[in-house]
Amino acid sequence: MRHFFTIFGHELRMLLVNGSTYLAAVVFLFVTGFVFTFLLEEYSQAAQETSPAYDFFRLFLLAVFIIVPLTTMKCFSEERRLGTLETLLTTPVSTTEVVLGKYSAAYFIYLLLWGSTGGLFYLLHHFASDPRLLDRGTLIGGYVFIAVSGLLFVAIGVFASALARNQAVALVLAFALLFILIWAPSSRSASSSCSLMPCARCAMRLITPRCPSTSMISAAASSTPGNCSSISPAPR
C-alpha cells in the first residue's frame, strides 16, 4: 500500500477540478437547503413530535441519488476511454491500490458534501436559541449512518464506472443500480410510502397558497422556560 496516498491525492485533485463535482455540490446544497427550509416552516406552524434532524435525515436518499453518480462516474470510465487504465496498471502499483485510491477519493467528497450540511443545524442552534430543537442523539446517529451507508453507495458508483467506457453511461448505470438496490424493494412496503410523505407535502406547498406564519426563530425565542409546546405533540 505504498502508493495508495499518491493515487488518492491524484484522484482527489482530479475530482476537485472536475465540473461534475461542483454540479453535484450545487444541486445537493440546493436540495438539502430547500428541504431544511421546508421543515423549519412546518415546525413554525404546528407542534411536531420529532426533531428537525429526524425529518431531515429521513430524506437523505434523495441526496444520495445526486452525489454518488456525479462524483463516481469518472473514476474508471474516463481512464478506459482514454486508454490510460492499462498504462496505470503497468506501473509498480497493485490493482488494490488503484481501486482503493479512487474509491477513497470519491468517498472523501461524499463525506465533505454531507459535512457541509452541519452548517444548517449550526444556524438553527445559533438563531433559535432553543436546545429542544436539536436532538443531539438523532443528529450524531444520522451522520454516522450516512457515513457508514455511504461506503456501500460509493462502492456501487465506482463499480458502475468500472463497467462503462463513457461517463454518461456510468452515470445512468450508477443511478439505475442505486434505484434497484434502495428504492424499488422499499416501494412495495408501507414504510416507504410514509418516508416519502415529507416530499409530497413539500411539493404541494409549492403549488398551493400558504397563510403567513411566524418564523421558527421567533417562536423559539418567545417560548417560556418549561413550555415545550413548540416541539411536543399536540394534545389528542
C-alpha positions as CSV (number, residue, x, y, z in Angstrom):
1,M,0.0,0.0,0.0
2,R,2.9,2.3,-0.5
3,H,1.3,4.1,-3.5
4,F,-2.2,4.4,-2.0
5,F,-1.8,8.0,-0.9
6,T,-0.3,9.0,-4.2
7,I,-3.2,7.7,-6.1
8,F,-5.7,9.1,-3.5
9,G,-4.1,12.5,-3.8
10,H,-4.2,12.4,-7.6
11,E,-7.8,11.3,-7.8
12,L,-8.8,13.9,-5.2
13,R,-7.2,16.7,-7.3
14,M,-9.0,15.4,-10.4
15,L,-12.3,15.5,-8.6
16,L,-11.7,19.0,-7.4
17,V,-11.1,20.3,-10.9
18,N,-14.0,18.3,-12.4
19,G,-17.1,20.2,-13.3
20,S,-19.4,17.3,-12.3
21,T,-18.2,17.5,-8.7
22,Y,-19.3,21.2,-8.4
23,L,-22.5,20.4,-10.2
24,A,-23.2,17.7,-7.6
25,A,-22.3,20.2,-4.8
26,V,-24.6,22.9,-6.1
27,V,-27.6,20.6,-6.7
28,F,-27.0,18.8,-3.4
29,L,-26.8,22.0,-1.3
30,F,-29.9,23.4,-3.1
31,V,-32.0,20.3,-2.4
32,T,-30.9,20.0,1.2
33,G,-31.3,23.7,1.9
34,F,-34.8,23.6,0.4
35,V,-35.8,20.6,2.4
36,F,-34.4,22.1,5.6
37,T,-36.3,25.4,5.0
38,F,-39.5,23.5,4.4
39,L,-39.0,21.6,7.7
40,L,-38.5,24.9,9.6
41,E,-41.7,26.2,8.2
42,E,-43.5,23.1,9.2
43,Y,-42.2,23.4,12.8
44,S,-43.2,27.1,12.9
45,Q,-46.8,26.4,12.0
46,A,-47.6,23.4,14.2
47,A,-46.2,21.4,17.0
48,Q,-44.2,18.3,15.9
49,E,-43.5,15.0,17.6
50,T,-39.9,14.7,16.3
51,S,-36.9,17.0,16.0
52,P,-36.0,18.7,12.7
53,A,-32.9,16.5,12.4
54,Y,-35.0,13.3,12.4
55,D,-37.2,14.5,9.5
56,F,-34.1,15.9,7.7
57,F,-32.3,12.6,7.7
58,R,-35.3,10.7,6.5
59,L,-34.8,12.3,3.1
60,F,-31.1,11.6,2.8
61,L,-31.7,9.1,0.0
62,L,-32.7,11.9,-2.3
63,A,-29.2,13.4,-1.9
64,V,-27.6,10.0,-2.5
65,F,-29.0,9.8,-6.0
66,I,-27.4,13.2,-6.7
67,I,-24.0,12.8,-5.1
68,V,-22.9,9.3,-5.9
69,P,-23.5,9.1,-9.7
70,L,-21.9,12.5,-10.3
71,T,-18.8,12.0,-8.2
72,T,-18.0,8.4,-9.2
73,M,-18.9,8.4,-12.9
74,K,-15.3,9.4,-13.9
75,C,-13.4,7.0,-11.6
76,F,-12.7,4.3,-14.2
77,S,-14.8,5.2,-17.3
78,E,-12.6,8.1,-18.2
79,E,-9.4,6.0,-17.7
80,R,-10.9,3.3,-20.0
81,R,-12.0,5.9,-22.6
82,L,-8.6,7.5,-22.8
83,G,-6.7,4.2,-22.7
84,T,-4.7,5.2,-19.6
85,L,-6.0,2.4,-17.3
86,E,-3.7,-0.2,-18.9
87,T,-0.8,2.2,-18.6
88,L,-1.6,2.8,-15.0
89,L,-1.7,-0.9,-14.2
90,T,1.7,-1.5,-15.8
91,T,3.3,0.8,-13.3
92,P,4.6,-0.7,-10.0
93,V,1.2,-0.3,-8.3
94,S,-1.2,-3.1,-7.4
95,T,-4.8,-3.3,-8.5
96,T,-5.9,-3.0,-4.9
97,E,-4.1,0.3,-4.5
98,V,-5.7,1.7,-7.7
99,V,-9.2,0.7,-6.7
100,L,-8.9,1.8,-3.1
101,G,-7.3,5.1,-4.1
102,K,-10.1,6.0,-6.5
103,Y,-12.8,4.8,-4.1
104,S,-11.4,6.7,-1.1
105,A,-11.2,10.0,-3.1
106,A,-14.9,9.6,-4.1
107,Y,-15.9,8.7,-0.6
108,F,-14.0,11.7,0.8
109,I,-16.0,14.1,-1.5
110,Y,-19.2,12.3,-0.3
111,L,-18.3,13.0,3.3
112,L,-17.3,16.5,2.6
113,L,-20.6,17.4,1.0
114,W,-22.6,15.8,3.8
115,G,-20.4,17.6,6.4
116,S,-21.3,20.9,4.9
117,T,-24.9,20.4,5.9
118,G,-23.8,20.7,9.5
119,G,-23.9,24.4,8.9
120,L,-27.7,24.2,8.7
121,F,-28.0,22.9,12.2
122,Y,-25.4,25.3,13.5
123,L,-27.6,28.2,12.2
124,L,-30.6,26.7,13.7
125,H,-28.9,26.4,17.1
126,H,-27.4,29.9,16.9
127,F,-30.6,31.8,15.9
128,A,-33.3,29.6,17.5
129,S,-31.5,29.6,20.9
130,D,-33.6,26.7,22.0
131,P,-31.8,23.4,22.7
132,R,-35.1,21.5,22.4
133,L,-35.0,21.9,18.7
134,L,-31.8,19.9,18.4
135,D,-31.8,16.3,19.4
136,R,-28.1,15.5,19.7
137,G,-28.6,11.8,19.6
138,T,-30.6,12.0,16.3
139,L,-28.0,14.4,14.9
140,I,-25.0,12.3,15.7
141,G,-26.7,9.0,14.8
142,G,-27.9,10.4,11.5
143,Y,-24.4,11.5,10.4
144,V,-22.9,8.2,11.5
145,F,-25.5,6.3,9.5
146,I,-24.8,8.5,6.4
147,A,-21.1,7.8,6.7
148,V,-21.5,4.1,7.1
149,S,-24.1,3.6,4.4
150,G,-22.0,5.8,2.1
151,L,-19.4,3.1,2.0
152,L,-21.9,0.9,0.1
153,F,-23.3,3.7,-2.1
154,V,-19.9,4.9,-3.3
155,A,-18.8,1.4,-3.9
156,I,-21.8,0.9,-6.2
157,G,-20.9,4.1,-8.1
158,V,-17.3,3.0,-8.6
159,F,-18.5,-0.4,-9.7
160,A,-20.8,1.2,-12.3
161,S,-17.9,3.4,-13.5
162,A,-15.7,0.3,-14.0
163,L,-18.3,-1.3,-16.2
164,A,-18.6,1.6,-18.7
165,R,-16.3,3.5,-21.1
166,N,-18.4,6.6,-21.1
167,Q,-19.2,8.9,-18.2
168,A,-22.8,9.4,-19.2
169,V,-23.3,5.6,-19.3
170,A,-21.6,5.3,-15.9
171,L,-23.9,8.0,-14.5
172,V,-27.1,6.3,-15.7
173,L,-25.8,2.8,-14.7
174,A,-25.0,4.1,-11.2
175,F,-28.4,5.7,-10.8
176,A,-30.1,2.5,-12.0
177,L,-28.2,0.3,-9.6
178,L,-28.9,2.6,-6.7
179,F,-32.6,2.7,-7.6
180,I,-32.8,-1.1,-7.8
181,L,-30.9,-1.5,-4.5
182,I,-32.7,1.2,-2.5
183,W,-35.9,2.4,-3.9
184,A,-37.5,-0.5,-5.8
185,P,-37.7,-3.0,-2.9
186,S,-38.9,-0.5,-0.4
187,S,-41.5,1.0,-2.7
188,R,-43.7,-2.0,-2.0
189,S,-43.7,-1.5,1.7
190,A,-45.9,0.9,3.6
191,S,-43.0,2.3,5.5
192,S,-41.5,3.6,2.2
193,S,-44.7,5.5,1.3
194,C,-44.6,7.1,4.8
195,S,-41.0,8.2,4.2
196,L,-42.0,9.9,1.0
197,M,-44.8,11.9,2.6
198,P,-42.5,14.9,3.5
199,C,-41.5,15.1,-0.2
200,A,-45.2,15.1,-1.2
201,R,-46.0,17.8,1.3
202,C,-43.0,19.8,0.2
203,A,-44.2,19.7,-3.4
204,M,-47.7,20.6,-2.5
205,R,-46.5,23.5,-0.6
206,L,-45.0,25.0,-3.7
207,I,-48.2,24.9,-5.7
208,T,-50.7,25.8,-3.1
209,P,-51.1,29.2,-1.4
210,R,-50.0,29.5,2.2
211,C,-51.1,31.6,5.1
212,P,-48.4,33.8,6.6
213,S,-46.8,32.2,9.6
214,T,-44.4,33.3,12.2
215,S,-40.8,32.2,11.9
216,M,-39.4,29.3,13.9
217,I,-36.8,31.6,15.4
218,S,-39.4,34.0,16.8
219,A,-41.4,31.1,18.2
220,A,-38.4,29.6,19.9
221,A,-37.2,32.9,21.3
222,S,-40.7,33.8,22.7
223,S,-41.2,30.4,24.3
224,T,-41.0,30.5,28.1
225,P,-39.0,28.0,30.1
226,G,-40.9,24.9,30.7
227,N,-43.2,25.5,27.8
228,C,-42.5,22.7,25.3
229,S,-45.4,23.2,23.0
230,S,-43.1,24.1,20.1
231,I,-41.8,20.5,20.0
232,S,-44.2,18.4,21.9
233,P,-47.1,16.7,20.2
234,A,-50.5,18.4,20.2
235,P,-53.0,17.0,22.7
236,R,-55.3,14.4,21.3
